[in-house]
Amino acid sequence: MKNLKTVALAVTLGLFALPAFAESFVRGIVEEITTDPQRLTIAHDAIPNLEMEAMTMVFRVADPAILDGLTVGQTIEFEADRINGRLTVTTVRDPS
């Protein structure tokens, strides 16, 4: 019986932890692409992990290859984080 309670508690706690593992991709529209230095200007939805409201702003990119294939006006989904204190796009994907 004790094992059953332990399993039930673990499952319950696991269910409450699911939002922490939810996808952190945010939808945005590429407004400008700068190759030197590598930056993206994105009009984006709110970014919860950065506690940022929807707005248009400039981000550094973690890897210059992120810019490959992007075009101004393109809708993207992306992840961003603070890296060395700077807002940085870490991943980009096509929302389709």
C-alpha positions, 0 to 999 in steps of 0.5 A: 500500500505504501508503494501505491501511495508513493507512485500516486504522489509521484504521478500527481507531482509529475502532472503539476510539473508538466507546464515547466516542460511545455514548449518555449517556442514563441511566434514572431515575424522577421522584420530585419536580418543583419549579418554583421553582426548577426542579429534578427529584429523580430515582432514577437508574441510574449516570451514567458521565460524572459517575462517579456511582453509582445513587442518588436526588438533586436536579438543576437543569434546563438549561431550564425547558421540560424540566419540561413534561409530566413527572409524578411516578413517570414513568420517563425517560431523561435526560442530565446534566452539571456546568454551572457546578459544578452537576449539571444535567439537560440533556435528557429523553426518554421511554424508549419 
